[in-house]
């Protein structure tokens, strides 16, 4: 989703400084602007895919070979194009919300589920442990003779997901959802004496700051990888 956000920001910036001019009231101009944005998204997807592979994210190119490197670039590019097409479908009303919001929500949910129930075993110096916090809880309670110590370790173990992280995440979710739903209805009187209310929400930011922060950090990471590869 980063190329979509970045290309949108670039096009809006170019439009804001009048380098690109278009009339939002004209359907043809809007279609042309949206098409240019999607084309820029695809170009940025390809560039970022090449940079990710060339910077050694999936291993040194000299070791994995040209064929595998090219296959990785193609795979990343196709995945990016699929995300762009899914975002366009959602923008046209075939779904709920925006594509970027759903991508972020899906990624967060996947991370929470995996960190909670991952069956992968790891060893960080305390013996074999399960990565998932919930599975680790039952594993520790079943294999340790000291149940109190096992419970404490499940809540506070270092270097791996623990129950404290899980409960803190649930708590933050609940707090954010609560404050997101807070609003004050202001009574208004219109023409003819008609009365209605205007809701004013406590939070108007929604997920835009998260989207911008994700795009900024991702782009900075790509640039840092290029500089590291060039000057290391």
C-alpha positions as a Python dict, from the first residue, in 0.01 Angstrom:
ca = {
    (1, 'X'): (0, 0, 0),
    (2, 'X'): (300, 235, 35),
    (3, 'X'): (331, 309, -341),
    (4, 'X'): (-40, 397, -352),
    (5, 'X'): (-9, 642, -65),
    (6, 'X'): (319, 791, -188),
    (7, 'X'): (195, 838, -545),
    (8, 'X'): (-123, 1000, -416),
    (9, 'X'): (79, 1240, -201),
    (10, 'X'): (309, 1328, -492),
    (11, 'X'): (19, 1395, -729),
    (12, 'X'): (-163, 1606, -468),
    (13, 'X'): (159, 1801, -405),
    (14, 'X'): (212, 1862, -777),
    (15, 'X'): (-150, 1971, -805),
    (16, 'X'): (-120, 2198, -502),
    (17, 'X'): (179, 2389, -641),
    (18, 'X'): (7, 2413, -983),
    (19, 'X'): (263, 2201, -1167),
    (20, 'X'): (-33, 1982, -1263),
    (21, 'X'): (-366, 2156, -1314),
    (22, 'X'): (-702, 1989, -1355),
    (23, 'X'): (-1064, 2074, -1296),
    (24, 'X'): (-1223, 1852, -1032),
    (25, 'X'): (-1566, 1936, -1168),
    (26, 'X'): (-1486, 1780, -1506),
    (27, 'X'): (-1525, 1404, -1526),
    (28, 'X'): (-1256, 1374, -1795),
    (29, 'X'): (-1001, 1566, -1587),
    (30, 'X'): (-1071, 1356, -1278),
    (31, 'X'): (-1037, 1034, -1478),
    (32, 'X'): (-709, 1154, -1628),
    (33, 'X'): (-573, 1256, -1286),
    (34, 'X'): (-672, 924, -1128),
    (35, 'X'): (-519, 734, -1420),
    (36, 'X'): (-192, 926, -1383),
    (37, 'X'): (-191, 851, -1010),
    (38, 'X'): (-237, 477, -1073),
    (39, 'X'): (35, 478, -1339),
    (40, 'X'): (272, 650, -1093),
    (41, 'X'): (176, 388, -832),
    (42, 'X'): (273, 106, -1067),
    (43, 'X'): (604, 275, -1154),
    (44, 'X'): (685, 326, -786),
    (45, 'X'): (588, -35, -714),
    (46, 'X'): (837, -156, -973),
    (47, 'X'): (1111, 79, -851),
    (48, 'X'): (1062, -21, -487),
    (49, 'X'): (1061, -391, -581),
    (50, 'X'): (1393, -352, -761),
    (51, 'X'): (1541, -152, -472),
    (52, 'X'): (1425, -404, -210),
    (53, 'X'): (1582, -695, -397),
    (54, 'X'): (1899, -508, -496),
    (55, 'X'): (1955, -384, -140),
    (56, 'X'): (1978, -743, -13),
    (57, 'X'): (1643, -769, 167),
    (58, 'X'): (1610, -1127, 46),
    (59, 'X'): (1981, -1203, 45),
    (60, 'X'): (2278, -1080, -158),
    (61, 'X'): (2203, -1079, -530),
    (62, 'X'): (2541, -1243, -598),
    (63, 'X'): (2436, -1542, -385),
    (64, 'X'): (2071, -1589, -483),
    (65, 'X'): (2142, -1535, -853),
    (66, 'X'): (1992, -1320, -1126),
    (67, 'X'): (1700, -1552, -1204),
    (68, 'X'): (1572, -1566, -844),
    (69, 'X'): (1626, -1191, -805),
    (70, 'X'): (1423, -1123, -1120),
    (71, 'X'): (1151, -1362, -998),
    (72, 'X'): (1134, -1176, -666),
    (73, 'X'): (1100, -841, -844),
    (74, 'X'): (819, -977, -1062),
    (75, 'X'): (644, -1128, -760),
    (76, 'X'): (661, -803, -564),
    (77, 'X'): (545, -602, -865),
    (78, 'X'): (246, -831, -928),
    (79, 'X'): (151, -816, -558),
    (80, 'X'): (166, -435, -573),
    (81, 'X'): (-51, -425, -887),
    (82, 'X'): (-307, -653, -717),
    (83, 'X'): (-319, -413, -421),
    (84, 'X'): (-372, -119, -660),
    (85, 'X'): (-657, -301, -837),
    (86, 'X'): (-819, -399, -506),
    (87, 'X'): (-796, -38, -388),
    (88, 'X'): (-963, 78, -710),
    (89, 'X'): (-1245, -175, -666),
    (90, 'X'): (-1309, -51, -314),
    (91, 'X'): (-1305, 312, -430),
    (92, 'X'): (-1577, 225, -683),
    (93, 'X'): (-1800, 90, -408),
    (94, 'X'): (-1732, -284, -426),
    (95, 'X'): (-1664, -319, -55),
    (96, 'X'): (-1654, -131, 273),
    (97, 'X'): (-1411, 155, 341),
    (98, 'X'): (-1093, 231, 152),
    (99, 'X'): (-834, -14, 27),
    (100, 'X'): (-547, 130, 232),
    (101, 'X'): (-753, 114, 552),
    (102, 'X'): (-842, -250, 491),
    (103, 'X'): (-480, -338, 407),
    (104, 'X'): (-363, -182, 733),
    (105, 'X'): (-640, -352, 934),
    (106, 'X'): (-564, -689, 771),
    (107, 'X'): (-192, -656, 844),
    (108, 'X'): (-255, -560, 1208),
    (109, 'X'): (-503, -846, 1261),
    (110, 'X'): (-263, -1094, 1100),
    (111, 'X'): (19, -977, 1327),
    (112, 'X'): (-195, -1002, 1641),
    (113, 'X'): (-324, -1351, 1555),
    (114, 'X'): (24, -1477, 1465),
    (115, 'X'): (191, -1334, 1776),
    (116, 'X'): (-85, -1484, 1990),
    (117, 'X'): (-119, -1832, 1839),
    (118, 'X'): (201, -1894, 1642),
    (119, 'X'): (303, -2262, 1671),
    (120, 'X'): (662, -2183, 1570),
    (121, 'X'): (922, -2294, 1823),
    (122, 'X'): (1224, -2077, 1903),
    (123, 'X'): (1517, -2086, 2142),
    (124, 'X'): (1642, -1758, 2290),
    (125, 'X'): (1849, -1911, 2569),
    (126, 'X'): (1568, -2036, 2792),
    (127, 'X'): (1506, -2362, 2612),
    (128, 'X'): (1252, -2439, 2342),
    (129, 'X'): (951, -2205, 2352),
    (130, 'X'): (649, -2137, 2136),
    (131, 'X'): (640, -1796, 1970),
    (132, 'X'): (266, -1745, 2025),
    (133, 'X'): (184, -1588, 2361),
    (134, 'X'): (-133, -1792, 2425),
    (135, 'X'): (19, -2123, 2314),
    (136, 'X'): (327, -2045, 2521),
    (137, 'X'): (107, -1996, 2828),
    (138, 'X'): (-37, -2349, 2804),
    (139, 'X'): (303, -2495, 2715),
    (140, 'X'): (468, -2338, 3018),
    (141, 'X'): (187, -2442, 3253),
    (142, 'X'): (204, -2801, 3131),
    (143, 'X'): (583, -2840, 3128),
    (144, 'X'): (694, -2639, 3434),
    (145, 'X'): (656, -2772, 3785),
    (146, 'X'): (643, -2423, 3938),
    (147, 'X'): (312, -2293, 3801),
    (148, 'X'): (355, -1948, 3952),
    (149, 'X'): (691, -1899, 3784),
    (150, 'X'): (550, -2037, 3458),
    (151, 'X'): (260, -1790, 3472),
    (152, 'X'): (497, -1503, 3547),
    (153, 'X'): (717, -1600, 3254),
    (154, 'X'): (415, -1619, 3022),
    (155, 'X'): (324, -1262, 3119),
    (156, 'X'): (670, -1105, 3124),
    (157, 'X'): (906, -1314, 2908),
    (158, 'X'): (1162, -1108, 2718),
    (159, 'X'): (1237, -1116, 2345),
    (160, 'X'): (912, -1292, 2252),
    (161, 'X'): (540, -1201, 2254),
    (162, 'X'): (390, -1229, 2601),
    (163, 'X'): (46, -1198, 2756),
    (164, 'X'): (120, -846, 2883),
    (165, 'X'): (173, -732, 2523),
    (166, 'X'): (-151, -902, 2419),
    (167, 'X'): (-362, -751, 2697),
    (168, 'X'): (-205, -407, 2641),
    (169, 'X'): (-297, -430, 2271),
    (170, 'X'): (-657, -524, 2355),
    (171, 'X'): (-675, -237, 2606),
    (172, 'X'): (-543, 17, 2351),
    (173, 'X'): (-794, -111, 2096),
    (174, 'X'): (-1079, -64, 2344),
    (175, 'X'): (-965, 287, 2442),
    (176, 'X'): (-925, 400, 2081),
    (177, 'X'): (-1264, 258, 1980),
    (178, 'X'): (-1428, 428, 2279),
    (179, 'X'): (-1278, 770, 2208),
    (180, 'X'): (-1341, 730, 1834),
    (181, 'X'): (-1712, 691, 1910),
    (182, 'X'): (-1734, 993, 2138),
    (183, 'X'): (-1926, 1283, 1988),
    (184, 'X'): (-2131, 1581, 2093),
    (185, 'X'): (-2457, 1661, 1916),
    (186, 'X'): (-2499, 2036, 1868),
    (187, 'X'): (-2864, 2142, 1825),
    (188, 'X'): (-2921, 2366, 1523),
    (189, 'X'): (-3222, 2548, 1393),
    (190, 'X'): (-3258, 2588, 1017),
    (191, 'X'): (-3487, 2786, 796),
    (192, 'X'): (-3852, 2751, 873),
    (193, 'X'): (-3775, 2659, 1232),
    (194, 'X'): (-3663, 2308, 1147),
    (195, 'X'): (-3444, 2168, 1420),
    (196, 'X'): (-3168, 1914, 1372),
    (197, 'X'): (-2839, 1820, 1533),
    (198, 'X'): (-2483, 1837, 1403),
    (199, 'X'): (-2248, 1573, 1549),
    (200, 'X'): (-1896, 1683, 1643),
    (201, 'X'): (-1657, 1395, 1702),
    (202, 'X'): (-1371, 1402, 1950),
    (203, 'X'): (-1134, 1247, 1692),
    (204, 'X'): (-1137, 1348, 1328),
    (205, 'X'): (-796, 1205, 1239),
    (206, 'X'): (-915, 847, 1174),
    (207, 'X'): (-628, 636, 1032),
    (208, 'X'): (-470, 904, 812),
    (209, 'X'): (-172, 967, 1050),
    (210, 'X'): (-99, 592, 1058),
    (211, 'X'): (-108, 574, 678),
    (212, 'X'): (125, 874, 640),
    (213, 'X'): (363, 745, 908),
    (214, 'X'): (376, 401, 744),
    (215, 'X'): (447, 547, 401),
    (216, 'X'): (713, 785, 538),
    (217, 'X'): (895, 517, 739),
    (218, 'X'): (882, 271, 449),
    (219, 'X'): (1028, 524, 205),
    (220, 'X'): (1298, 628, 450),
    (221, 'X'): (1387, 263, 500),
    (222, 'X'): (1422, 211, 125),
    (223, 'X'): (1647, 518, 97),
    (224, 'X'): (1857, 402, 394),
    (225, 'X'): (1903, 61, 232),
    (226, 'X'): (2022, 223, -88),
    (227, 'X'): (2271, 444, 98),
    (228, 'X'): (2393, 152, 309),
    (229, 'X'): (2443, -64, 1),
    (230, 'X'): (2626, 220, -176),
    (231, 'X'): (2862, 334, 103),
    (232, 'X'): (2904, 27, 326),
}
